[in-house]
Amino acid sequence: MTLDAVPSPLPSATAAAVTELARLAAQSDDVNPLSEQTLLHLDGEHHGDLHVLAYAGEPGTLDVAGLATTPGDLVGYAALGPDGSAELVVAPAARRQGTGTALLRTLIDHGGDKLRVWAHGRLPGADELAALFDLKVTRELYFLRRTSAPLPEITWPDNVDVRAFVPGQDDAAWLKVNAAAFASHPEQGAWTQADLTDRFHQDWFDPEGFFLAVDRTTGEVAGFHWTKIEHNEGEVYVVGVSPTHQGSGLGKALTLQGLHHLQETRSLDAITLYVDGTNTPARRLYESLGFTTTALDVQYAL
């Protein structure tokens, strides 16, 4: 096995190989090993990103036809962001052979004390690997699911109008309220225009399912609910409320707006979401609306 640690962007062939590796792992484990953010950052220019590639043989070798065999030899991959957030995946056929250990050791060497490694689904192998390096669980992210059932009517706070997001017009306003709503959130609150634009280019993006609540007096965005539909399944992609409007019931109203849209307008039978383990009020709200926990992601740190 050979490891190769490279900055972004990855060559398109290598990015495709990583995507396929993640697909095979998801098929085997019934959970996606890499986040949407990591997959979007594979072949784009993202300063500070590090990609760690594990090959069955020597990288860059050529076959008899003179074609690079590197992508086909990929057996493991790890991503490290500039904030220390990391993920890794090993091909199902290459597990229990030291690949995960080598990838994690490389992440620790590059990430140091600020390293935070996500394990999606918290599979047994993840805990075993973390224990080898004395990594501890420092964060939990719950994956919830809801099947079609009657929904409460929406009660909006006074002085609020709701409309769909307009790309190019609402970008700056949304980034501002997103940063304020998630000021203490390690990933969501740090979104940039590039992160937003990346999503605009995805097949699933639909501005009609991206709702903004606007303060009628100030004209400012008070909150939002961005929904997502992929593989015939709806998702509460992200709900955020400005600190100036928290406690007004706007969060529940926006949540219901998106749920009604997904279940009734888009006729979807299943809706999913992720919620941070420390966000007790949101978890209680989602449970009251019929969501149940089906999986758990954890983050390890030194």
BALOBA-1460 file (C-alpha; in Angstrom, 3 decimals):
// residues 302
<rec num="1" residu="m" x="0.000" y="0.000" z="0.000"/>
<rec num="2" residu="t" x="1.149" y="3.535" z="-0.796"/>
<rec num="3" residu="l" x="-0.168" y="6.793" z="0.670"/>
<rec num="4" residu="d" x="-0.224" y="10.059" z="-1.225"/>
<rec num="5" residu="a" x="-1.209" y="13.308" z="0.544"/>
<rec num="6" residu="v" x="-2.062" y="16.073" z="-1.937"/>
<rec num="7" residu="p" x="-3.731" y="19.501" z="-1.822"/>
<rec num="8" residu="s" x="-6.877" y="20.361" z="-3.745"/>
<rec num="9" residu="p" x="-8.002" y="20.041" z="-6.412"/>
<rec num="10" residu="l" x="-7.854" y="16.361" z="-7.287"/>
<rec num="11" residu="p" x="-7.602" y="15.355" z="-10.949"/>
<rec num="12" residu="s" x="-11.030" y="14.515" z="-12.327"/>
<rec num="13" residu="a" x="-10.207" y="10.803" z="-12.721"/>
<rec num="14" residu="t" x="-9.055" y="10.572" z="-9.104"/>
<rec num="15" residu="a" x="-12.102" y="12.476" z="-7.884"/>
<rec num="16" residu="a" x="-14.314" y="10.033" z="-9.774"/>
<rec num="17" residu="a" x="-12.456" y="7.118" z="-8.186"/>
<rec num="18" residu="v" x="-13.030" y="8.551" z="-4.698"/>
<rec num="19" residu="t" x="-16.723" y="9.021" z="-5.465"/>
<rec num="20" residu="e" x="-16.980" y="5.407" z="-6.616"/>
<rec num="21" residu="l" x="-15.106" y="4.212" z="-3.534"/>
<rec num="22" residu="a" x="-17.587" y="6.077" z="-1.335"/>
<rec num="23" residu="r" x="-20.499" y="4.578" z="-3.270"/>
<rec num="24" residu="l" x="-19.221" y="1.037" z="-2.787"/>
<rec num="25" residu="a" x="-18.682" y="1.625" z="0.928"/>
<rec num="26" residu="a" x="-22.185" y="3.083" z="1.282"/>
<rec num="27" residu="q" x="-23.619" y="0.076" z="-0.519"/>
<rec num="28" residu="s" x="-21.804" y="-2.257" z="1.873"/>
<rec num="29" residu="d" x="-22.423" y="-0.347" z="5.119"/>
<rec num="30" residu="d" x="-25.816" y="1.238" z="4.395"/>
<rec num="31" residu="v" x="-24.437" y="4.646" z="5.354"/>
<rec num="32" residu="n" x="-22.583" y="7.293" z="3.340"/>
<rec num="33" residu="p" x="-18.957" y="7.465" z="4.539"/>
<rec num="34" residu="l" x="-18.296" y="10.956" z="3.156"/>
<rec num="35" residu="s" x="-20.333" y="14.094" z="3.650"/>
<rec num="36" residu="e" x="-21.794" y="16.202" z="0.869"/>
<rec num="37" residu="q" x="-19.207" y="18.900" z="1.628"/>
<rec num="38" residu="t" x="-16.306" y="16.483" z="1.169"/>
<rec num="39" residu="l" x="-17.667" y="15.152" z="-2.123"/>
<rec num="40" residu="l" x="-18.229" y="18.675" z="-3.437"/>
<rec num="41" residu="h" x="-14.637" y="19.583" z="-2.571"/>
<rec num="42" residu="l" x="-13.012" y="16.687" z="-4.420"/>
<rec num="43" residu="d" x="-12.220" y="18.353" z="-7.743"/>
<rec num="44" residu="g" x="-12.620" y="22.047" z="-6.916"/>
<rec num="45" residu="e" x="-10.048" y="24.592" z="-5.793"/>
<rec num="46" residu="h" x="-10.524" y="24.825" z="-2.021"/>
<rec num="47" residu="h" x="-7.576" y="26.392" z="-0.230"/>
<rec num="48" residu="g" x="-6.354" y="24.423" z="2.768"/>
<rec num="49" residu="d" x="-8.007" y="21.106" z="1.860"/>
<rec num="50" residu="l" x="-5.823" y="18.005" z="2.033"/>
<rec num="51" residu="h" x="-6.643" y="14.717" z="0.278"/>
<rec num="52" residu="v" x="-4.992" y="11.505" z="1.453"/>
<rec num="53" residu="l" x="-5.120" y="8.663" z="-1.068"/>
<rec num="54" residu="a" x="-4.308" y="5.037" z="-0.284"/>
<rec num="55" residu="y" x="-3.340" y="2.830" z="-3.239"/>
<rec num="56" residu="a" x="-2.963" y="-0.923" z="-3.475"/>
<rec num="57" residu="g" x="0.229" y="-0.376" z="-5.494"/>
<rec num="58" residu="e" x="2.531" y="2.455" z="-6.458"/>
<rec num="59" residu="p" x="0.681" y="5.651" z="-7.489"/>
<rec num="60" residu="g" x="1.239" y="6.814" z="-11.009"/>
<rec num="61" residu="t" x="2.219" y="3.446" z="-12.461"/>
<rec num="62" residu="l" x="1.199" y="2.690" z="-16.046"/>
<rec num="63" residu="d" x="-0.361" y="-0.404" z="-17.509"/>
<rec num="64" residu="v" x="0.766" y="-2.015" z="-20.764"/>
<rec num="65" residu="a" x="-1.398" y="0.380" z="-22.775"/>
<rec num="66" residu="g" x="0.281" y="3.381" z="-21.161"/>
<rec num="67" residu="l" x="-2.791" y="4.314" z="-19.104"/>
<rec num="68" residu="a" x="-2.539" y="5.378" z="-15.485"/>
<rec num="69" residu="t" x="-3.779" y="2.673" z="-13.144"/>
<rec num="70" residu="t" x="-3.864" y="4.884" z="-10.051"/>
<rec num="71" residu="p" x="-7.655" y="5.503" z="-9.852"/>
<rec num="72" residu="g" x="-8.412" y="1.806" z="-10.163"/>
<rec num="73" residu="d" x="-5.919" y="0.982" z="-7.411"/>
<rec num="74" residu="l" x="-7.532" y="3.324" z="-4.883"/>
<rec num="75" residu="v" x="-8.417" y="1.398" z="-1.692"/>
<rec num="76" residu="g" x="-8.789" y="4.248" z="0.795"/>
<rec num="77" residu="y" x="-9.317" y="7.972" z="1.063"/>
<rec num="78" residu="a" x="-9.258" y="10.633" z="3.776"/>
<rec num="79" residu="a" x="-10.136" y="14.317" z="3.665"/>
<rec num="80" residu="l" x="-8.826" y="17.029" z="5.997"/>
<rec num="81" residu="g" x="-10.260" y="20.550" z="5.984"/>
<rec num="82" residu="p" x="-8.433" y="23.698" z="7.111"/>
<rec num="83" residu="d" x="-10.553" y="23.745" z="10.293"/>
<rec num="84" residu="g" x="-9.376" y="20.249" z="11.276"/>
<rec num="85" residu="s" x="-12.579" y="18.447" z="10.289"/>
<rec num="86" residu="a" x="-11.834" y="15.095" z="8.661"/>
<rec num="87" residu="e" x="-13.388" y="11.922" z="7.240"/>
<rec num="88" residu="l" x="-12.021" y="8.670" z="5.893"/>
<rec num="89" residu="v" x="-13.236" y="5.617" z="4.005"/>
<rec num="90" residu="v" x="-11.689" y="2.239" z="3.167"/>
<rec num="91" residu="a" x="-12.868" y="-0.049" z="0.384"/>
<rec num="92" residu="p" x="-14.852" y="-2.965" z="1.862"/>
<rec num="93" residu="a" x="-12.480" y="-5.512" z="0.284"/>
<rec num="94" residu="a" x="-9.402" y="-3.764" z="1.740"/>
<rec num="95" residu="r" x="-10.441" y="-3.529" z="5.380"/>
<rec num="96" residu="r" x="-8.598" y="-5.099" z="8.322"/>
<rec num="97" residu="q" x="-5.338" y="-4.691" z="6.410"/>
<rec num="98" residu="g" x="-3.983" y="-1.510" z="8.006"/>
<rec num="99" residu="t" x="-5.353" y="0.954" z="5.463"/>
<rec num="100" residu="g" x="-7.610" y="2.787" z="7.917"/>
<rec num="101" residu="t" x="-4.823" y="2.929" z="10.497"/>
<rec num="102" residu="a" x="-2.419" y="4.439" z="7.961"/>
<rec num="103" residu="l" x="-4.996" y="7.014" z="6.817"/>
<rec num="104" residu="l" x="-5.844" y="8.074" z="10.374"/>
<rec num="105" residu="r" x="-2.180" y="8.321" z="11.353"/>
<rec num="106" residu="t" x="-1.620" y="10.630" z="8.379"/>
<rec num="107" residu="l" x="-4.610" y="12.768" z="9.399"/>
<rec num="108" residu="i" x="-3.193" y="13.079" z="12.922"/>
<rec num="109" residu="d" x="0.233" y="14.021" z="11.558"/>
<rec num="110" residu="h" x="-1.270" y="16.814" z="9.449"/>
<rec num="111" residu="g" x="-4.178" y="17.881" z="11.676"/>
<rec num="112" residu="g" x="-2.520" y="17.800" z="15.075"/>
<rec num="113" residu="d" x="-4.500" y="18.851" z="18.130"/>
<rec num="114" residu="k" x="-7.283" y="20.457" z="16.102"/>
<rec num="115" residu="l" x="-8.147" y="17.234" z="14.251"/>
<rec num="116" residu="r" x="-11.820" y="16.170" z="14.477"/>
<rec num="117" residu="v" x="-12.685" y="12.968" z="12.606"/>
<rec num="118" residu="w" x="-16.260" y="12.102" z="11.650"/>
<rec num="119" residu="a" x="-17.523" y="8.519" z="11.647"/>
<rec num="120" residu="h" x="-20.874" y="8.277" z="9.890"/>
<rec num="121" residu="g" x="-23.182" y="5.644" z="11.321"/>
<rec num="122" residu="r" x="-20.663" y="4.868" z="14.090"/>
<rec num="123" residu="l" x="-19.841" y="1.429" z="12.749"/>
<rec num="124" residu="p" x="-17.938" y="-0.919" z="15.110"/>
<rec num="125" residu="g" x="-14.751" y="-0.554" z="13.089"/>
<rec num="126" residu="a" x="-14.763" y="3.207" z="13.655"/>
<rec num="127" residu="d" x="-14.705" y="2.842" z="17.435"/>
<rec num="128" residu="e" x="-11.943" y="0.243" z="17.200"/>
<rec num="129" residu="l" x="-9.833" y="2.484" z="14.981"/>
<rec num="130" residu="a" x="-10.361" y="5.514" z="17.210"/>
<rec num="131" residu="a" x="-9.335" y="3.508" z="20.275"/>
<rec num="132" residu="l" x="-5.979" y="2.676" z="18.667"/>
<rec num="133" residu="f" x="-5.099" y="6.384" z="18.793"/>
<rec num="134" residu="d" x="-6.937" y="7.142" z="22.038"/>
<rec num="135" residu="l" x="-9.449" y="9.381" z="20.247"/>
<rec num="136" residu="k" x="-12.576" y="10.279" z="22.217"/>
<rec num="137" residu="v" x="-16.125" y="11.075" z="21.067"/>
<rec num="138" residu="t" x="-16.591" y="14.845" z="21.321"/>
<rec num="139" residu="r" x="-19.727" y="15.390" z="19.255"/>
<rec num="140" residu="e" x="-22.842" y="13.497" z="18.150"/>
<rec num="141" residu="l" x="-25.051" y="14.101" z="15.127"/>
<rec num="142" residu="y" x="-28.412" y="12.319" z="15.013"/>
<rec num="143" residu="f" x="-29.984" y="11.142" z="11.756"/>
<rec num="144" residu="l" x="-33.779" y="11.239" z="11.970"/>
<rec num="145" residu="r" x="-36.511" y="9.980" z="9.645"/>
<rec num="146" residu="r" x="-40.236" y="10.646" z="9.359"/>
<rec num="147" residu="t" x="-42.804" y="8.801" z="7.263"/>
<rec num="148" residu="s" x="-45.894" y="10.451" z="5.819"/>
<rec num="149" residu="a" x="-48.464" y="11.426" z="8.464"/>
<rec num="150" residu="p" x="-50.773" y="14.388" z="9.162"/>
<rec num="151" residu="l" x="-48.979" y="17.647" z="9.952"/>
<rec num="152" residu="p" x="-50.086" y="20.539" z="12.183"/>
<rec num="153" residu="e" x="-51.146" y="23.784" z="10.569"/>
<rec num="154" residu="i" x="-48.578" y="26.586" z="10.502"/>
<rec num="155" residu="t" x="-48.837" y="29.518" z="12.900"/>
<rec num="156" residu="w" x="-46.600" y="32.372" z="11.800"/>
<rec num="157" residu="p" x="-45.300" y="35.087" z="14.142"/>
<rec num="158" residu="d" x="-46.648" y="38.572" z="13.502"/>
<rec num="159" residu="n" x="-44.900" y="40.807" z="10.998"/>
<rec num="160" residu="v" x="-43.305" y="37.992" z="8.976"/>
<rec num="161" residu="d" x="-43.697" y="37.243" z="5.274"/>
<rec num="162" residu="v" x="-42.560" y="33.993" z="3.645"/>
<rec num="163" residu="r" x="-41.268" y="33.606" z="0.094"/>
<rec num="164" residu="a" x="-38.920" y="31.482" z="-1.991"/>
<rec num="165" residu="f" x="-35.194" y="32.179" z="-2.168"/>
<rec num="166" residu="v" x="-33.993" y="33.933" z="-5.346"/>
<rec num="167" residu="p" x="-30.449" y="32.917" z="-6.388"/>
<rec num="168" residu="g" x="-28.244" y="35.919" z="-7.084"/>
<rec num="169" residu="q" x="-30.611" y="38.257" z="-5.242"/>
<rec num="170" residu="d" x="-30.740" y="36.737" z="-1.762"/>
<rec num="171" residu="d" x="-27.239" y="35.256" z="-1.496"/>
<rec num="172" residu="a" x="-25.675" y="37.915" z="0.750"/>
<rec num="173" residu="a" x="-28.735" y="38.190" z="2.996"/>
<rec num="174" residu="w" x="-28.891" y="34.439" z="3.437"/>
<rec num="175" residu="l" x="-25.170" y="34.137" z="4.211"/>
<rec num="176" residu="k" x="-25.563" y="36.856" z="6.846"/>
<rec num="177" residu="v" x="-28.463" y="35.209" z="8.671"/>
<rec num="178" residu="n" x="-26.903" y="31.749" z="8.311"/>
<rec num="179" residu="a" x="-23.697" y="32.984" z="9.955"/>
<rec num="180" residu="a" x="-25.666" y="34.593" z="12.776"/>
<rec num="181" residu="a" x="-27.952" y="31.609" z="13.341"/>
<rec num="182" residu="f" x="-25.031" y="29.163" z="13.411"/>
<rec num="183" residu="a" x="-22.345" y="31.346" z="14.998"/>
<rec num="184" residu="s" x="-21.314" y="28.490" z="17.300"/>
<rec num="185" residu="h" x="-21.684" y="25.752" z="14.677"/>
<rec num="186" residu="p" x="-18.280" y="24.489" z="13.428"/>
<rec num="187" residu="e" x="-19.331" y="23.848" z="9.818"/>
<rec num="188" residu="q" x="-22.648" y="25.463" z="8.897"/>
<rec num="189" residu="g" x="-21.895" y="28.918" z="10.255"/>
<rec num="190" residu="a" x="-18.720" y="29.243" z="8.201"/>
<rec num="191" residu="w" x="-20.389" y="28.877" z="4.789"/>
<rec num="192" residu="t" x="-19.125" y="31.207" z="2.068"/>
<rec num="193" residu="q" x="-20.482" y="32.317" z="-1.305"/>
<rec num="194" residu="a" x="-18.491" y="29.489" z="-2.879"/>
<rec num="195" residu="d" x="-20.249" y="26.940" z="-0.663"/>
<rec num="196" residu="l" x="-23.618" y="28.380" z="-1.632"/>
<rec num="197" residu="t" x="-22.769" y="28.462" z="-5.331"/>
<rec num="198" residu="d" x="-21.623" y="24.842" z="-5.201"/>
<rec num="199" residu="r" x="-25.147" y="23.864" z="-4.128"/>
<rec num="200" residu="f" x="-26.779" y="25.954" z="-6.851"/>
<rec num="201" residu="h" x="-25.026" y="23.729" z="-9.394"/>
<rec num="202" residu="q" x="-26.296" y="20.448" z="-7.954"/>
<rec num="203" residu="d" x="-29.087" y="18.553" z="-9.713"/>
<rec num="204" residu="w" x="-31.179" y="18.537" z="-6.540"/>
<rec num="205" residu="f" x="-31.180" y="22.321" z="-6.030"/>
<rec num="206" residu="d" x="-34.685" y="23.803" z="-6.229"/>
<rec num="207" residu="p" x="-35.264" y="27.399" z="-5.087"/>
<rec num="208" residu="e" x="-38.993" y="26.643" z="-4.770"/>
<rec num="209" residu="g" x="-38.120" y="24.477" z="-1.773"/>
<rec num="210" residu="f" x="-35.861" y="27.113" z="-0.199"/>
<rec num="211" residu="f" x="-38.029" y="29.317" z="2.054"/>
<rec num="212" residu="l" x="-37.117" y="32.702" z="3.518"/>
<rec num="213" residu="a" x="-38.984" y="34.387" z="6.369"/>
<rec num="214" residu="v" x="-38.628" y="38.148" z="5.968"/>
<rec num="215" residu="d" x="-39.225" y="40.715" z="8.693"/>
<rec num="216" residu="r" x="-41.911" y="43.011" z="7.293"/>
<rec num="217" residu="t" x="-40.584" y="46.032" z="9.229"/>
<rec num="218" residu="t" x="-36.857" y="45.835" z="8.533"/>
<rec num="219" residu="g" x="-36.903" y="43.848" z="5.297"/>
<rec num="220" residu="e" x="-34.195" y="41.588" z="6.677"/>
<rec num="221" residu="v" x="-34.231" y="37.795" z="6.493"/>
<rec num="222" residu="a" x="-35.363" y="36.528" z="9.882"/>
<rec num="223" residu="g" x="-34.984" y="32.828" z="9.168"/>
<rec num="224" residu="f" x="-35.074" y="30.137" z="6.529"/>
<rec num="225" residu="h" x="-35.814" y="26.505" z="5.743"/>
<rec num="226" residu="w" x="-33.867" y="24.972" z="2.900"/>
<rec num="227" residu="t" x="-35.276" y="21.616" z="1.800"/>
<rec num="228" residu="k" x="-33.638" y="19.033" z="-0.427"/>
<rec num="229" residu="i" x="-35.000" y="16.195" z="-2.550"/>
<rec num="230" residu="e" x="-32.717" y="13.414" z="-3.725"/>
<rec num="231" residu="h" x="-33.434" y="9.794" z="-4.647"/>
<rec num="232" residu="n" x="-37.148" y="10.417" z="-4.087"/>
<rec num="233" residu="e" x="-36.568" y="11.299" z="-0.442"/>
<rec num="234" residu="g" x="-37.022" y="14.687" z="1.168"/>
<rec num="235" residu="e" x="-34.620" y="16.291" z="3.608"/>
<rec num="236" residu="v" x="-34.793" y="19.128" z="6.082"/>
<rec num="237" residu="y" x="-31.477" y="20.365" z="4.710"/>
<rec num="238" residu="v" x="-31.034" y="23.269" z="7.106"/>
<rec num="239" residu="v" x="-33.319" y="25.446" z="9.233"/>
<rec num="240" residu="g" x="-31.972" y="28.652" z="10.736"/>
<rec num="241" residu="v" x="-33.409" y="31.584" z="12.673"/>
<rec num="242" residu="s" x="-31.750" y="34.930" z="13.323"/>
<rec num="243" residu="p" x="-30.887" y="35.490" z="17.013"/>
<rec num="244" residu="t" x="-33.205" y="38.521" z="16.978"/>
<rec num="245" residu="h" x="-36.186" y="36.281" z="16.148"/>
<rec num="246" residu="q" x="-35.400" y="33.206" z="18.216"/>
<rec num="247" residu="g" x="-38.047" y="32.283" z="20.770"/>
<rec num="248" residu="s" x="-40.858" y="33.667" z="18.599"/>
<rec num="249" residu="g" x="-42.030" y="30.334" z="17.210"/>
<rec num="250" residu="l" x="-40.483" y="31.109" z="13.829"/>
<rec num="251" residu="g" x="-38.303" y="27.985" z="13.862"/>
<rec num="252" residu="k" x="-41.302" y="25.673" z="14.253"/>
<rec num="253" residu="a" x="-43.282" y="27.569" z="11.617"/>
<rec num="254" residu="l" x="-40.409" y="27.341" z="9.111"/>
<rec num="255" residu="t" x="-39.915" y="23.657" z="9.870"/>
<rec num="256" residu="l" x="-43.581" y="22.981" z="9.167"/>
<rec num="257" residu="q" x="-43.450" y="25.081" z="5.990"/>
<rec num="258" residu="g" x="-40.774" y="22.795" z="4.601"/>
<rec num="259" residu="l" x="-42.462" y="19.606" z="5.791"/>
<rec num="260" residu="h" x="-45.769" y="20.589" z="4.174"/>
<rec num="261" residu="h" x="-43.892" y="21.359" z="0.967"/>
<rec num="262" residu="l" x="-42.086" y="18.009" z="0.899"/>
<rec num="263" residu="q" x="-45.009" y="15.853" z="1.974"/>
<rec num="264" residu="e" x="-47.939" y="17.569" z="0.265"/>
<rec num="265" residu="t" x="-46.602" y="19.635" z="-2.627"/>
<rec num="266" residu="r" x="-43.881" y="17.156" z="-3.625"/>
<rec num="267" residu="s" x="-45.806" y="14.023" z="-2.483"/>
<rec num="268" residu="l" x="-42.861" y="12.422" z="-0.682"/>
<rec num="269" residu="d" x="-43.395" y="9.578" z="1.781"/>
<rec num="270" residu="a" x="-40.119" y="9.919" z="3.689"/>
<rec num="271" residu="i" x="-38.309" y="12.955" z="5.096"/>
<rec num="272" residu="t" x="-34.944" y="12.917" z="6.852"/>
<rec num="273" residu="l" x="-32.719" y="15.343" z="8.718"/>
<rec num="274" residu="y" x="-29.576" y="15.672" z="10.815"/>
<rec num="275" residu="v" x="-29.566" y="17.397" z="14.195"/>
<rec num="276" residu="d" x="-26.697" y="18.062" z="16.592"/>
<rec num="277" residu="g" x="-26.816" y="16.066" z="19.797"/>
<rec num="278" residu="t" x="-26.486" y="19.244" z="21.874"/>
<rec num="279" residu="n" x="-29.498" y="20.903" z="20.220"/>
<rec num="280" residu="t" x="-32.074" y="19.569" z="22.659"/>
<rec num="281" residu="p" x="-34.891" y="22.003" z="21.726"/>
<rec num="282" residu="a" x="-34.641" y="21.072" z="18.027"/>
<rec num="283" residu="r" x="-34.563" y="17.357" z="18.799"/>
<rec num="284" residu="r" x="-37.694" y="17.713" z="20.924"/>
<rec num="285" residu="l" x="-39.441" y="19.643" z="18.163"/>
<rec num="286" residu="y" x="-38.585" y="17.046" z="15.531"/>
<rec num="287" residu="e" x="-39.674" y="14.186" z="17.780"/>
<rec num="288" residu="s" x="-42.994" y="15.959" z="18.409"/>
<rec num="289" residu="l" x="-43.477" y="16.085" z="14.618"/>
<rec num="290" residu="g" x="-43.000" y="12.337" z="14.224"/>
<rec num="291" residu="f" x="-39.261" y="12.019" z="13.551"/>
<rec num="292" residu="t" x="-37.388" y="9.067" z="15.040"/>
<rec num="293" residu="t" x="-33.641" y="8.431" z="15.296"/>
<rec num="294" residu="t" x="-32.349" y="5.873" z="12.795"/>
<rec num="295" residu="a" x="-28.572" y="6.435" z="12.909"/>
<rec num="296" residu="l" x="-25.861" y="8.297" z="14.782"/>
<rec num="297" residu="d" x="-22.743" y="10.050" z="13.475"/>
<rec num="298" residu="v" x="-19.937" y="10.799" z="15.922"/>
<rec num="299" residu="q" x="-16.869" y="12.987" z="15.845"/>
<rec num="300" residu="y" x="-13.601" y="11.907" z="17.481"/>
<rec num="301" residu="a" x="-10.795" y="14.131" z="18.714"/>
<rec num="302" residu="l" x="-7.527" y="13.737" z="20.589"/>
